[in-house]
Each structure stands twice: as structure tokens, then as C-alpha cells.
Amino acid sequence: MQVRVVYTLTTCPRPETDYVRVHTCAASDDDTVTLATIERIVEKAKAQPAEGQPTGGSVNVKTLVMRKPMSEDEALDLATSYAERKNIEVVYADHD
């Protein structure tokens, strides 16, 4: 299975309902250190709502790695490997 890596802004909507998100940023106390957070996100839509009712749904976020020192490339490699094992088609990456 080929996993797509898409570079995007944190606030951009994502059409997939099951994806891996990689967020990297500089450490607040040392801007030479990159911290990575990797999450698996599964969005579940509510059953067809009654007319006039909000569509809503639920979002399940599983944190795989939280603010660990690693390069952006290392974080993407780890996220892509996880996505391949779990049959997830896309990894979204953003950086502050």
C-alpha cells in the first residue's frame, strides 16, 4: 500500500476520516531542537440526522508520540511506517 504524505496547514480541513497527523515544532527553550507529535485521527459521522439537526459526529485521537525530539524526516518515516501497517492511506504533516 502506498501512503501519501501531504504537507498542509494545521487548520486545513481533511477529507479523509482515518489519517495520521504529524506536527513538528521547535522546542520553546532551544530552537535548534525539533519536537514531533504523531497522532492517529479517526472521525466517525453520526447516523443520518433528522432534517434540521446538526450533522455532528465524533473524533477519536490516539497520540502515538508526543513532543519527542526527532527530526521532521524521522517523524514522517515513523508515521508512514505506522500508516502502512494499519492500512491508512494518508499522513498529514505540518510545522510551526
N, CA, C and O atoms as a printed pandas DataFrame, in Angstrom:
     atom_number atom_name residue_name chain_id  residue_number  x_coord  y_coord  z_coord
0              1         N          MET        A               1    0.832   -1.178    0.000
1              2        CA          MET        A               1    0.000    0.000    0.000
2              3         C          MET        A               1    0.881    1.247    0.000
3              4         O          MET        A               1    1.820    1.361    0.787
4              5         N          GLN        A               2    0.565    2.160   -0.881
5              6        CA          GLN        A               2    1.293    3.424   -0.976
6              7         C          GLN        A               2    0.632    4.456   -0.067
7              8         O          GLN        A               2   -0.557    4.742   -0.212
8              9         N          VAL        A               3    1.399    5.013    0.867
9             10        CA          VAL        A               3    0.897    6.042    1.772
10            11         C          VAL        A               3    1.289    7.405    1.217
11            12         O          VAL        A               3    2.454    7.647    0.901
12            13         N          ARG        A               4    0.305    8.291    1.101
13            14        CA          ARG        A               4    0.578    9.654    0.637
14            15         C          ARG        A               4    0.944   10.522    1.830
15            16         O          ARG        A               4    0.328   10.423    2.890
16            17         N          VAL        A               5    1.946   11.371    1.655
17            18        CA          VAL        A               5    2.296   12.380    2.653
18            19         C          VAL        A               5    1.883   13.718    2.079
19            20         O          VAL        A               5    2.325   14.106    0.997
20            21         N          VAL        A               6    1.025   14.428    2.816
21            22        CA          VAL        A               6    0.503   15.716    2.364
22            23         C          VAL        A               6    0.935   16.780    3.369
23            24         O          VAL        A               6    0.635   16.683    4.559
24            25         N          TYR        A               7    1.639   17.793    2.878
25            26        CA          TYR        A               7    2.047   18.913    3.727
26            27         C          TYR        A               7    0.922   19.937    3.715
27            28         O          TYR        A               7    0.479   20.364    2.649
28            29         N          THR        A               8    0.463   20.330    4.890
29            30        CA          THR        A               8   -0.707   21.190    4.984
30            31         C          THR        A               8   -0.601   22.098    6.197
31            32         O          THR        A               8    0.285   21.938    7.037
32            33         N          LEU        A               9   -1.505   23.043    6.274
33            34        CA          LEU        A               9   -1.607   23.898    7.453
34            35         C          LEU        A               9   -2.411   23.169    8.519
35            36         O          LEU        A               9   -3.245   22.322    8.199
36            37         N          THR        A              10   -2.168   23.490    9.772
37            38        CA          THR        A              10   -2.862   22.844   10.880
38            39         C          THR        A              10   -4.369   22.980   10.775
39            40         O          THR        A              10   -5.102   22.062   11.142
40            41         N          THR        A              11   -4.842   24.122   10.274
41            42        CA          THR        A              11   -6.277   24.414   10.266
42            43         C          THR        A              11   -7.014   23.947    9.013
43            44         O          THR        A              11   -8.232   24.103    8.933
44            45         N          CYS        A              12   -6.323   23.388    8.051
45            46        CA          CYS        A              12   -6.981   22.962    6.805
46            47         C          CYS        A              12   -7.887   21.764    7.049
47            48         O          CYS        A              12   -7.527   20.852    7.794
48            49         N          PRO        A              13   -9.073   21.762    6.419
49            50        CA          PRO        A              13   -9.955   20.593    6.541
50            51         C          PRO        A              13   -9.356   19.397    5.803
51            52         O          PRO        A              13   -8.630   19.554    4.821
52            53         N          ARG        A              14   -9.670   18.220    6.287
53            54        CA          ARG        A              14   -9.150   16.991    5.686
54            55         C          ARG        A              14  -10.320   16.104    5.277
55            56         O          ARG        A              14  -11.187   15.803    6.097
56            57         N          PRO        A              15  -10.349   15.682    4.005
57            58        CA          PRO        A              15  -11.490   14.881    3.536
58            59         C          PRO        A              15  -11.489   13.445    4.075
59            60         O          PRO        A              15  -12.549   12.826    4.165
60            61         N          GLU        A              16  -10.327   12.911    4.431
61            62        CA          GLU        A              16  -10.266   11.537    4.928
62            63         C          GLU        A              16  -10.831   11.468    6.345
63            64         O          GLU        A              16  -10.809   12.451    7.085
64            65         N          THR        A              17  -11.331   10.304    6.704
65            66        CA          THR        A              17  -11.861   10.115    8.051
66            67         C          THR        A              17  -10.925    9.302    8.938
67            68         O          THR        A              17  -11.168    9.170   10.137
68            69         N          ASP        A              18   -9.859    8.758    8.361
69            70        CA          ASP        A              18   -8.874    7.984    9.117
70            71         C          ASP        A              18   -7.504    8.360    8.560
71            72         O          ASP        A              18   -7.179    8.037    7.418
72            73         N          TYR        A              19   -6.709    9.040    9.373
73            74        CA          TYR        A              19   -5.417    9.507    8.901
74            75         C          TYR        A              19   -4.445    9.675   10.063
75            76         O          TYR        A              19   -4.829    9.655   11.232
76            77         N          VAL        A              20   -3.180    9.840    9.706
77            78        CA          VAL        A              20   -2.138   10.095   10.694
78            79         C          VAL        A              20   -1.698   11.547   10.521
79            80         O          VAL        A              20   -1.507   12.022    9.401
80            81         N          ARG        A              21   -1.543   12.236   11.638
81            82        CA          ARG        A              21   -1.115   13.638   11.617
82            83         C          ARG        A              21    0.245   13.737   12.289
83            84         O          ARG        A              21    0.455   13.199   13.376
84            85         N          VAL        A              22    1.172   14.436   11.624
85            86        CA          VAL        A              22    2.497   14.690   12.168
86            87         C          VAL        A              22    2.648   16.191   12.331
87            88         O          VAL        A              22    2.525   16.948   11.368
88            89         N          HIS        A              23    2.916   16.615   13.558
89            90        CA          HIS        A              23    3.133   18.034   13.826
90            91         C          HIS        A              23    4.531   18.192   14.395
91            92         O          HIS        A              23    4.882   17.541   15.379
92            93         N          THR        A              24    5.333   19.056   13.780
93            94        CA          THR        A              24    6.671   19.327   14.286
94            95         C          THR        A              24    6.791   20.809   14.606
95            96         O          THR        A              24    6.179   21.658   13.960
96            97         N          CYS        A              25    7.600   21.094   15.626
97            98        CA          CYS        A              25    7.842   22.482   16.014
98            99         C          CYS        A              25    9.175   22.562   16.743
99           100         O          CYS        A              25    9.717   21.550   17.187
100          101         N          ALA        A              26    9.688   23.767   16.859
101          102        CA          ALA        A              26   10.924   23.980   17.606
102          103         C          ALA        A              26   10.608   23.947   19.094
103          104         O          ALA        A              26    9.545   24.401   19.517
104          105         N          ALA        A              27   11.519   23.417   19.877
105          106        CA          ALA        A              27   11.351   23.411   21.330
106          107         C          ALA        A              27   11.372   24.851   21.833
107          108         O          ALA        A              27   12.135   25.677   21.332
108          109         N          SER        A              28   10.543   25.146   22.813
109          110        CA          SER        A              28   10.444   26.527   23.299
110          111         C          SER        A              28   11.727   27.008   23.974
111          112         O          SER        A              28   12.027   28.202   23.943
112          113         N          ASP        A              29   12.474   26.112   24.575
113          114        CA          ASP        A              29   13.694   26.509   25.270
114          115         C          ASP        A              29   14.967   26.370   24.429
115          116         O          ASP        A              29   16.034   26.829   24.835
116          117         N          ASP        A              30   14.851   25.732   23.251
117          118        CA          ASP        A              30   16.014   25.547   22.387
118          119         C          ASP        A              30   15.536   25.380   20.946
119          120         O          ASP        A              30   15.088   24.302   20.555
120          121         N          ASP        A              31   15.633   26.441   20.168
121          122        CA          ASP        A              31   15.084   26.392   18.808
122          123         C          ASP        A              31   15.906   25.540   17.844
123          124         O          ASP        A              31   15.558   25.440   16.667
124          125         N          THR        A              32   16.982   24.929   18.316
125          126        CA          THR        A              32   17.732   24.005   17.469
126          127         C          THR        A              32   17.190   22.578   17.578
127          128         O          THR        A              32   17.600   21.699   16.819
128          129         N          VAL        A              33   16.273   22.345   18.519
129          130        CA          VAL        A              33   15.684   21.023   18.733
130          131         C          VAL        A              33   14.283   21.004   18.136
131          132         O          VAL        A              33   13.474   21.893   18.404
132          133         N          THR        A              34   14.001   19.990   17.327
133          134        CA          THR        A              34   12.670   19.816   16.750
134          135         C          THR        A              34   11.916   18.774   17.568
135          136         O          THR        A              34   12.435   17.695   17.855
136          137         N          LEU        A              35   10.679   19.116   17.940
137          138        CA          LEU        A              35    9.815   18.201   18.678
138          139         C          LEU        A              35    8.711   17.709   17.748
139          140         O          LEU        A              35    8.174   18.475   16.948
140          141         N          ALA        A              36    8.382   16.436   17.860
141          142        CA          ALA        A              36    7.362   15.849   16.985
142          143         C          ALA        A              36    6.218   15.265   17.805
143          144         O          ALA        A              36    6.425   14.660   18.858
144          145         N          THR        A              37    5.015   15.461   17.296
145          146        CA          THR        A              37    3.817   14.815   17.824
146          147         C          THR        A              37    3.176   14.060   16.661
147          148         O          THR        A              37    2.963   14.620   15.586
148          149         N          ILE        A              38    2.874   12.787   16.891
149          150        CA          ILE        A              38    2.245   11.959   15.863
150          151         C          ILE        A              38    0.940   11.429   16.446
151          152         O          ILE        A              38    0.918   10.861   17.538
152          153         N          GLU        A              39   -0.147   11.622   15.702
153          154        CA          GLU        A              39   -1.466   11.202   16.160
154          155         C          GLU        A              39   -2.195   10.440   15.061
155          156         O          GLU        A              39   -2.051   10.735   13.875
156          157         N          ARG        A              40   -2.975    9.462   15.478
157          158        CA          ARG        A              40   -3.908    8.819   14.553
158          159         C          ARG        A              40   -5.284    9.405   14.836
159          160         O          ARG        A              40   -5.734    9.429   15.981
160          161         N          ILE        A              41   -5.938    9.870   13.799
161          162        CA          ILE        A              41   -7.234   10.518   13.949
162          163         C          ILE        A              41   -8.271    9.745   13.145
163          164         O          ILE        A              41   -8.098    9.497   11.952
164          165         N          VAL        A              42   -9.352    9.372   13.825
165          166        CA          VAL        A              42  -10.465    8.667   13.189
166          167         C          VAL        A              42  -11.725    9.479   13.473
167          168         O          VAL        A              42  -12.105    9.684   14.626
168          169         N          GLU        A              43  -12.360    9.934   12.404
169          170        CA          GLU        A              43  -13.591   10.707   12.524
170          171         C          GLU        A              43  -14.762    9.813   12.147
171          172         O          GLU        A              43  -14.746    9.151   11.109
172          173         N          LYS        A              44  -15.764    9.803   12.990
173          174        CA          LYS        A              44  -16.955    8.986   12.729
174          175         C          LYS        A              44  -18.154    9.910   12.614
175          176         O          LYS        A              44  -18.450   10.682   13.526
176          177         N          ALA        A              45  -18.831    9.826   11.501
177          178        CA          ALA        A              45  -20.024   10.641   11.289
178          179         C          ALA        A              45  -21.189   10.029   12.046
179          180         O          ALA        A              45  -21.288    8.813   12.209
180          181         N          LYS        A              46  -22.051   10.898   12.496
181          182        CA          LYS        A              46  -23.270   10.452   13.157
182          183         C          LYS        A              46  -24.178    9.804   12.123
183          184         O          LYS        A              46  -24.063   10.082   10.929
184          185         N          ALA        A              47  -25.071    8.949   12.576
185          186        CA          ALA        A              47  -26.064    8.390   11.661
186          187         C          ALA        A              47  -26.826    9.551   11.028
187          188         O          ALA        A              47  -26.845   10.653   11.576
188          189         N          GLN        A              48  -27.437    9.317    9.906
189          190        CA          GLN        A              48  -28.146   10.366    9.169
190          191         C          GLN        A              48  -29.028   11.171   10.129
191          192         O          GLN        A              48  -29.975   10.629   10.699
192          193         N          PRO        A              49  -28.719   12.479   10.315
193          194        CA          PRO        A              49  -29.508   13.277   11.261
194          195         C          PRO        A              49  -30.896   13.599   10.708
195          196         O          PRO        A              49  -31.118   13.612    9.498
196          197         N          ALA        A              50  -31.807   13.855   11.619
197          198        CA          ALA        A              50  -33.143   14.286   11.217
198          199         C          ALA        A              50  -33.019   15.655   10.559
199          200         O          ALA        A              50  -32.092   16.410   10.849
200          201         N          GLU        A              51  -33.936   15.960    9.697
201          202        CA          GLU        A              51  -33.893   17.237    8.979
202          203         C          GLU        A              51  -33.831   18.394    9.966
203          204         O          GLU        A              51  -34.583   18.443   10.940
204          205         N          GLY        A              52  -32.921   19.320    9.697
205          206        CA          GLY        A              52  -32.772   20.485   10.551
206          207         C          GLY        A              52  -31.869   20.268   11.753
207          208         O          GLY        A              52  -31.615   21.211   12.502
208          209         N          GLN        A              53  -31.372   19.042   11.958
209          210        CA          GLN        A              53  -30.486   18.752   13.075
210          211         C          GLN        A              53  -29.029   18.857   12.620
211          212         O          GLN        A              53  -28.728   18.604   11.454
212          213         N          PRO        A              54  -28.127   19.226   13.527
213          214        CA          PRO        A              54  -26.712   19.290   13.144
214          215         C          PRO        A              54  -26.175   17.905   12.803
215          216         O          PRO        A              54  -26.618   16.902   13.363
216          217         N          THR        A              55  -25.208   17.859   11.873
217          218        CA          THR        A              55  -24.673   16.569   11.437
218          219         C          THR        A              55  -23.772   15.952   12.496
219          220         O          THR        A              55  -23.883   14.754   12.756
220          221         N          GLY        A              56  -22.903   16.704   13.103
221          222        CA          GLY        A              56  -22.082   16.219   14.209
222          223         C          GLY        A              56  -21.377   14.911   13.944
223          224         O          GLY        A              56  -21.336   14.432   12.810
224          225         N          GLY        A              57  -20.831   14.342   14.979
225          226        CA          GLY        A              57  -20.100   13.095   14.897
226          227         C          GLY        A              57  -19.071   13.076   16.005
227          228         O          GLY        A              57  -19.109   13.913   16.907
228          229         N          SER        A              58  -18.165   12.139   15.946
229          230        CA          SER        A              58  -17.130   12.064   16.977
230          231         C          SER        A              58  -15.763   11.956   16.322
231          232         O          SER        A              58  -15.621   11.501   15.187
232          233         N          VAL        A              59  -14.774   12.389   17.073
233          234        CA          VAL        A              59  -13.393   12.315   16.616
234          235         C          VAL        A              59  -12.596   11.585   17.693
235          236         O          VAL        A              59  -12.602   11.978   18.859
236          237         N          ASN        A              60  -11.914   10.520   17.288
237          238        CA          ASN        A              60  -11.072    9.760   18.204
238          239         C          ASN        A              60   -9.620   10.060   17.852
239          240         O          ASN        A              60   -9.178    9.805   16.731
240          241         N          VAL        A              61   -8.884   10.603   18.815
241          242        CA          VAL        A              61   -7.480   10.942   18.600
242          243         C          VAL        A              61   -6.627   10.044   19.490
243          244         O          VAL        A              61   -6.778   10.030   20.711
244          245         N          LYS        A              62   -5.733    9.299   18.858
245          246        CA          LYS        A              62   -4.806    8.438   19.592
246          247         C          LYS        A              62   -3.409    9.019   19.415
247          248         O          LYS        A              62   -2.876    9.049   18.306
248          249         N          THR        A              63   -2.824    9.477   20.508
249          250        CA          THR        A              63   -1.483   10.049   20.444
250          251         C          THR        A              63   -0.470    8.915   20.454
251          252         O          THR        A              63   -0.433    8.108   21.383
252          253         N          LEU        A              64    0.350    8.865   19.410
253          254        CA          LEU        A              64    1.374    7.827   19.289
254          255         C          LEU        A              64    2.707    8.321   19.845
255          256         O          LEU        A              64    3.424    7.577   20.512
256          257         N          VAL        A              65    3.029    9.572   19.567
257          258        CA          VAL        A              65    4.259   10.212   20.039
258          259         C          VAL        A              65    3.882   11.636   20.415
259          260         O          VAL        A              65    3.188   12.312   19.657
260          261         N          MET        A              66    4.340   12.107   21.597
261          262        CA          MET        A              66    4.002   13.467   22.000
262          263         C          MET        A              66    5.262   14.257   22.342
263          264         O          MET        A              66    5.966   13.968   23.310
264          265         N          ARG        A              67    5.518   15.265   21.512
265          266        CA          ARG        A              67    6.606   16.223   21.738
266          267         C          ARG        A              67    7.942   15.549   22.048
267          268         O          ARG        A              67    8.624   15.894   23.013
268          269         N          LYS        A              68    8.295   14.588   21.211
269          270        CA          LYS        A              68    9.577   13.892   21.356
270          271         C          LYS        A              68   10.596   14.513   20.418
271          272         O          LYS        A              68   10.260   14.854   19.284
272          273         N          PRO        A              69   11.830   14.666   20.866
273          274        CA          PRO        A              69   12.858   15.210   19.986
274          275         C          PRO        A              69   13.161   14.241   18.847
275          276         O          PRO        A              69   13.601   13.115   19.075
276          277         N          MET        A              70   12.921   14.691   17.633
277          278        CA          MET        A              70   13.289   13.943   16.430
278          279         C          MET        A              70   13.152   14.890   15.245
279          280         O          MET        A              70   12.408   15.869   15.304
280          281         N          SER        A              71   13.858   14.600   14.194
281          282        CA          SER        A              71   13.781   15.446   13.006
282          283         C          SER        A              71   12.434   15.244   12.324
283          284         O          SER        A              71   11.727   14.271   12.586
284          285         N          GLU        A              72   12.095   16.172   11.453
285          286        CA          GLU        A              72   10.854   16.048   10.693
286          287         C          GLU        A              72   10.879   14.779    9.844
287          288         O          GLU        A              72    9.870   14.082    9.739
288          289         N          ASP        A              73   12.035   14.476    9.235
289          290        CA          ASP        A              73   12.152   13.262    8.415
290          291         C          ASP        A              73   11.952   11.993    9.248
291          292         O          ASP        A              73   11.281   11.061    8.806
292          293         N          GLU        A              74   12.528   11.957   10.444
293          294        CA          GLU        A              74   12.350   10.796   11.316
294          295         C          GLU        A              74   10.877   10.630   11.705
295          296         O          GLU        A              74   10.354    9.515   11.714
296          297         N          ALA        A              75   10.222   11.734   12.020
297          298        CA          ALA        A              75    8.804   11.687   12.397
298          299         C          ALA        A              75    7.949   11.191   11.224
299          300         O          ALA        A              75    7.041   10.380   11.411
300          301         N          LEU        A              76    8.243   11.679   10.027
301          302        CA          LEU        A              76    7.484   11.244    8.853
302          303         C          LEU        A              76    7.731    9.768    8.543
303          304         O          LEU        A              76    6.801    9.054    8.168
304          305         N          ASP        A              77    8.971    9.305    8.695
305          306        CA          ASP        A              77    9.271    7.882    8.481
306          307         C          ASP        A              77    8.488    7.010    9.462
307          308         O          ASP        A              77    7.903    5.999    9.072
308          309         N          LEU        A              78    8.479    7.403   10.722
309          310        CA          LEU        A              78    7.751    6.645   11.735
310          311         C          LEU        A              78    6.254    6.646   11.450
311          312         O          LEU        A              78    5.605    5.602   11.527
312          313         N          ALA        A              79    5.701    7.816   11.119
313          314        CA          ALA        A              79    4.271    7.929   10.832
314          315         C          ALA        A              79    3.881    7.139    9.584
315          316         O          ALA        A              79    2.834    6.492    9.558
316          317         N          THR        A              80    4.708    7.188    8.569
317          318        CA          THR        A              80    4.430    6.462    7.326
318          319         C          THR        A              80    4.479    4.954    7.564
319          320         O          THR        A              80    3.640    4.219    7.042
320          321         N          SER        A              81    5.440    4.492    8.337
321          322        CA          SER        A              81    5.525    3.060    8.664
322          323         C          SER        A              81    4.276    2.610    9.426
323          324         O          SER        A              81    3.714    1.553    9.140
324          325         N          TYR        A              82    3.854    3.413   10.388
325          326        CA          TYR        A              82    2.638    3.096   11.145
326          327         C          TYR        A              82    1.428    3.042   10.207
327          328         O          TYR        A              82    0.621    2.115   10.272
328          329         N          ALA        A              83    1.316    4.045    9.338
329          330        CA          ALA        A              83    0.179    4.101    8.405
330          331         C          ALA        A              83    0.154    2.876    7.491
331          332         O          ALA        A              83   -0.916    2.328    7.226
332          333         N          GLU        A              84    1.304    2.446    7.014
333          334        CA          GLU        A              84    1.367    1.254    6.164
334          335         C          GLU        A              84    0.878    0.020    6.918
335          336         O          GLU        A              84    0.097   -0.766    6.382
336          337         N          ARG        A              85    1.337   -0.155    8.171
337          338        CA          ARG        A              85    0.928   -1.322    8.966
338          339         C          ARG        A              85   -0.570   -1.319    9.253
339          340         O          ARG        A              85   -1.191   -2.379    9.322
340          341         N          LYS        A              86   -1.152   -0.133    9.419
341          342        CA          LYS        A              86   -2.569   -0.015    9.776
342          343         C          LYS        A              86   -3.473    0.238    8.569
343          344         O          LYS        A              86   -4.670    0.473    8.729
344          345         N          ASN        A              87   -2.905    0.192    7.368
345          346        CA          ASN        A              87   -3.661    0.426    6.124
346          347         C          ASN        A              87   -4.349    1.788    6.094
347          348         O          ASN        A              87   -5.519    1.901    5.731
348          349         N          ILE        A              88   -3.609    2.804    6.477
349          350        CA          ILE        A              88   -4.092    4.185    6.442
350          351         C          ILE        A              88   -3.456    4.839    5.222
351          352         O          ILE        A              88   -2.244    4.754    5.025
352          353         N          GLU        A              89   -4.269    5.485    4.414
353          354        CA          GLU        A              89   -3.806    5.961    3.109
354          355         C          GLU        A              89   -3.027    7.258    3.132
355          356         O          GLU        A              89   -2.258    7.517    2.207
356          357         N          VAL        A              90   -3.196    8.090    4.160
357          358        CA          VAL        A              90   -2.579    9.416    4.103
358          359         C          VAL        A              90   -2.010    9.845    5.452
359          360         O          VAL        A              90   -2.569    9.557    6.511
360          361         N          VAL        A              91   -0.886   10.538    5.375
361          362        CA          VAL        A              91   -0.252   11.181    6.528
362          363         C          VAL        A              91   -0.226   12.671    6.234
363          364         O          VAL        A              91    0.293   13.101    5.204
364          365         N          TYR        A              92   -0.786   13.450    7.138
365          366        CA          TYR        A              92   -0.757   14.916    7.002
366          367         C          TYR        A              92    0.359   15.452    7.882
367          368         O          TYR        A              92    0.494   15.050    9.037
368          369         N          ALA        A              93    1.153   16.357    7.338
369          370        CA          ALA        A              93    2.277   16.920    8.080
370          371         C          ALA        A              93    2.159   18.440    8.103
371          372         O          ALA        A              93    1.825   19.076    7.104
372          373         N          ASP        A              94    2.443   19.000    9.274
373          374        CA          ASP        A              94    2.510   20.454    9.389
374          375         C          ASP        A              94    3.634   20.824   10.344
375          376         O          ASP        A              94    4.079   20.002   11.144
376          377         N          HIS        A              95    4.082   22.056   10.255
377          378        CA          HIS        A              95    5.222   22.520   11.043
378          379         C          HIS        A              95    4.976   23.951   11.488
379          380         O          HIS        A              95    4.550   24.798   10.703
380          381         N          ASP        A              96    5.250   24.204   12.755
381          382        CA          ASP        A              96    5.169   25.579   13.278
382          383         C          ASP        A              96    6.511   26.246   13.153
383          384         O          ASP        A              96    6.663   27.406   13.535
